[in-house]
Amino acid sequence: MKSFQKYLCFLFLIVIFLFDDLTSEAGVVKIVVTKTETYNGGKVFGNAGIYERVYGEAYALHYHIDQLEIGRAALLGQMTVGFPLRPLTASTFLLVGLSEVELGDHQKFTFKWAFGTTVVMTIVALLTQSIHI
């Protein structure tokens, strides 16, 4: 039974890594700079020139969605199901190392809570109209 659970967990991780990029495809197609001003007293940054603060707007990939809404939607899954479960995140290794818990055990325990938190956050975001379908 234990070997089947390990196999299932391994298969689940492979599916997450294969399809992760498909769900997080976002890009910027246009940036409109409306204003620039010197920053940090106009100090020079090597050959690149002086520090500048740039103000403007970024436009999302083909969907014409407000950039604030894209940011809010990205935050919903990133800190709940995203980073705490990935084995490629240094803080995850630090967590399991200091707590002396196996990474697989951490992922099995945390996933249901992280997924539930993401569902609740998404429902609240939809009800408060922070994001739209």
Contacts in CASP RR format, 6 or more apart in sequence:
PFRMAT RR
TARGET T0000
AUTHOR 0000-0000-0000
METHOD contacts of the structure
MODEL  1
MKSFQKYLCFLFLIVIFLFDDLTSEAGVVKIVVTKTETYNGGKVFGNAGI
YERVYGEAYALHYHIDQLEIGRAALLGQMTVGFPLRPLTASTFLLVGLSE
VELGDHQKFTFKWAFGTTVVMTIVALLTQSIHI
9 104 0 8 1.000
9 107 0 8 1.000
9 108 0 8 1.000
13 87 0 8 1.000
13 107 0 8 1.000
24 74 0 8 1.000
25 61 0 8 1.000
26 60 0 8 1.000
26 61 0 8 1.000
26 70 0 8 1.000
26 74 0 8 1.000
27 60 0 8 1.000
27 61 0 8 1.000
28 58 0 8 1.000
28 59 0 8 1.000
28 60 0 8 1.000
28 61 0 8 1.000
29 59 0 8 1.000
29 60 0 8 1.000
29 61 0 8 1.000
29 62 0 8 1.000
30 58 0 8 1.000
30 59 0 8 1.000
31 56 0 8 1.000
31 57 0 8 1.000
31 58 0 8 1.000
31 59 0 8 1.000
32 56 0 8 1.000
32 57 0 8 1.000
32 59 0 8 1.000
33 54 0 8 1.000
33 55 0 8 1.000
33 56 0 8 1.000
34 55 0 8 1.000
34 56 0 8 1.000
34 57 0 8 1.000
35 54 0 8 1.000
35 55 0 8 1.000
35 56 0 8 1.000
36 52 0 8 1.000
36 53 0 8 1.000
36 54 0 8 1.000
36 55 0 8 1.000
37 52 0 8 1.000
37 53 0 8 1.000
38 50 0 8 1.000
38 51 0 8 1.000
38 52 0 8 1.000
38 53 0 8 1.000
39 51 0 8 1.000
39 52 0 8 1.000
39 53 0 8 1.000
40 51 0 8 1.000
41 51 0 8 1.000
42 50 0 8 1.000
42 51 0 8 1.000
43 50 0 8 1.000
43 51 0 8 1.000
44 50 0 8 1.000
45 51 0 8 1.000
57 67 0 8 1.000
58 67 0 8 1.000
59 67 0 8 1.000
60 67 0 8 1.000
60 70 0 8 1.000
69 130 0 8 1.000
69 131 0 8 1.000
69 132 0 8 1.000
72 125 0 8 1.000
72 130 0 8 1.000
72 131 0 8 1.000
73 125 0 8 1.000
73 131 0 8 1.000
76 118 0 8 1.000
76 121 0 8 1.000
76 122 0 8 1.000
76 125 0 8 1.000
76 131 0 8 1.000
77 118 0 8 1.000
77 121 0 8 1.000
80 114 0 8 1.000
80 115 0 8 1.000
80 117 0 8 1.000
80 118 0 8 1.000
80 121 0 8 1.000
81 111 0 8 1.000
81 114 0 8 1.000
81 115 0 8 1.000
81 117 0 8 1.000
81 118 0 8 1.000
82 114 0 8 1.000
83 89 0 8 1.000
83 91 0 8 1.000
83 92 0 8 1.000
84 91 0 8 1.000
84 92 0 8 1.000
84 95 0 8 1.000
84 110 0 8 1.000
84 114 0 8 1.000
85 92 0 8 1.000
85 106 0 8 1.000
85 107 0 8 1.000
85 110 0 8 1.000
85 111 0 8 1.000
85 114 0 8 1.000
86 92 0 8 1.000
87 93 0 8 1.000
87 103 0 8 1.000
92 103 0 8 1.000
92 106 0 8 1.000
93 103 0 8 1.000
95 106 0 8 1.000
96 102 0 8 1.000
96 103 0 8 1.000
96 106 0 8 1.000
99 106 0 8 1.000
122 131 0 8 1.000
125 131 0 8 1.000
126 132 0 8 1.000
126 133 0 8 1.000
END
